[in-house]
């Protein structure tokens, strides 16, 4: 993810024309009027008979916030973990652990305070230069590195059952001694590779050994490993505020093949993910530039959603390749907004982002960039990135207050109800996500109403067996009272995210 703020331009999602019994919708409206009335009515048709992607869950990248907050006092960090991964919080099941590259000893830290993720290597006393690393030497590993992020591994393990827990290892840069520039932020110029020529096997071996060492120490299993991060972009240059590494498609292919060989050599069960590109169009450009051998070793496709165009490209690539697709990173703040924990525009923008991603990418997972972002410093306008805000200007601030934002509740409207094992279902409304449980007895409708008027949602149940009715209604994740509607109709409040849980009644 780049440090600059990226503007979200809203686009109309691709919809699917579905047959719906219009007469039934009209009859429902007549029976309930005027109790169940709104200025706008939406007759929602979904293809319930043909559910699609099996959803694995929701989550976050742990770097950078976990590296900092994992070192905070127990009451605060336990509350944070409960808010994100607890059953009464967001109920997330996915975590992306950052295996840090780590800066050269004695050099100044990266200028973003909480972005300094240490590497897991240990430079031997008296060693000089860059050619001292031996991955098979236990003395050259520092398993005490990054205790904060490692604390979060245990926190996730304690809260998420093993059958739905998904942990991915992710790398943003090689260690400094494997780079051309000696700087984990990037090469000396934009669009220049920073991994030393021919060092793909060494970097891959470092990542796989680090991953397996963490597995042994934390009694976990990594689901997948992602050795690339927004590789084909101009962001990564020496002196930047965070780790990064430019890699063109040919270099990406070499690293993927090397990582696949290392996984096999170490008998790892982790799947190889690629390539966490910054947007959909660049993802397509990278993938189509791979030789067949590189494509063949990839077991999962990851894409970031820092754009509003081309999302169906990665979707189609995943479908043709027969591979699961993750939306593995995105976040945003509403245009022209400043830090405001109650900013509804940013909450609605996040909801619209999720709707667009689930409708167009049809991903198996949705992962936010940073669940917890640093609060704005005094005198700074800040932004509304993140779901929670806290002071992370130093490792252990005096004030560890955690602020829940409106975006937290926006996320809860999705993640508490579209659960692992549910199947995404196509529908014909650009503001709505629909999902169906594995046993086909629970259906979920999440509707983002960015407009100034309440909307009546009439959900057609054609394609669902039996009789159905709205069981629970939530507005911005808070359970609502009866709204006067009956059957499969409900009211969606203006400028709110409404979640409807429909249940089969027979």
C-alpha positions, 0 to 999 in steps of 0.5 A: 500500500502506498503512503499517499491517500488514494481517492475513491471514485464511485462506479456503478457495479456490473449487475446481472439481469434476473427474472423476478416475480414482479406481481409478488413484489407489488402484492407485498407492497400493497399488503403492508402500506402504509406502515412499510413505506419509503420514498424509494422502493427497490425490488431486489432479485437475486440468483439464489438458485445458483450461489457462487464463490464460497467465502472464507472470511474477513481480516486485516494485514497485521503490519504495521499496527500489530507490531506496535499494539502487540507490545501494549499493556494487556487490557488494551491489546486484548480489547483490540484483539476482541474488537477485531477477532472476537465473536462479539467484535467483527468476528474476523478469521483472516490475518496477514502476517508481515515477514519483515525485511529489516533495515541495515543495523545502524541506519536511521529508521523508516520515517513512518514510525510504526512501519519499521518491521524488523527482519528475523535474521541475526547478523553474526558478530564481526560480520561485514558486507552483505554475503554472511547470511546462512539460512541453515545456521540457527545462530543467524535467526532472531525469533524474538524479533517483532514480538508485537506482531507475534503476540497477535498471532497468538491472539488470533489463534486463541480467538478463531477456531482452527477450522476457519482460521486463515493466516497468510505470510506476506513480504514487502521487501527482501532483507537489506543484505539481499537488496541492491541499494541496501535500503528495504524501501526500494532501489535508487530509482523508480522502476528498478529492481532491488533484489540482488540479481540471482537472489531469488532462491535466497529470498524465498528460502528466508521467507519459507524458513521464517514462516515455518519457524513461526508455525513451530513457535505459535502452534499455527499453520500458515494457509499461504505465502505471498512473496510479492506486494504491489511489485509493478509500481513506481512507489518503491524507491530508497528513502521511502517511508515503508518497505517495498520492492519493484519487480517486473513480471519476468522477475516476479515469475522467477521469484514465484518459481523459486518460492515454489521450489523452496516450499517443496524442499521444506515440505510446506503445505502453504499455498503460493499466492500472487501477486498482490498487485496495487490495482486490477488492471496492473494485476492483469498486466502482470499475470498475462506477462508470466510464462506458463511455468510460473502460472502453474505454481500459483495456488491463490490469486491476490489483488488490491482494490486501489482502483475502480476499473477492471475488477472483472479481469482478475475475476475472470482470470481466477475462474479460468485458472480455477484458483481462489481470488482474494481482495487482499488489501484496500482502505480509503477515506472519503474525498476531502475528509479529515479525521473524524471518528464519526464521519459517516461519509467515510463509513458509507464509502467503505461500505460501497467499496466492499459492495463493489469488490464482492460484486465484481471480483467475487472474491473468497476473502476480503482483507482491509489494509490496516484495521488500526491506524495512527491518530492524527498528530496535533495540528494535522488534519489527518484522514479516516483510514482504518477502523480504529484509531490510536496514538502510534507515534511511539511504540508505547504511548502514554495515552493508549486510548482506542477510538472506534470509528463509524467505519468499524460499524460499517464493517460490522454490518458485513463481517458479522453476518456474511460468514465463512462458508457462506456463498456469494449470490449475484443480484440486480442492485448496485448497492447490495450484497447477497449471500446464502449459508451452506445449508441454504436456510439463512440468507443475508442482504447488506444494502448501502444507502448513501442517499438522503431518503429511506428505501424500502427493500423488497427481497424476492425469494425465487430460487429459494425453497420453502417460506422465508421472512426477515428474521433480524434487521440491523442499521450500522450493525445495531439491531433494529426494532420492527419497522412495520414491514412483513415477509421479506421486506424491510426499510433501509434508513437513509445514509446507513448500512442495513443488514437483513438476515432472512431465515427459512420458516419451514 
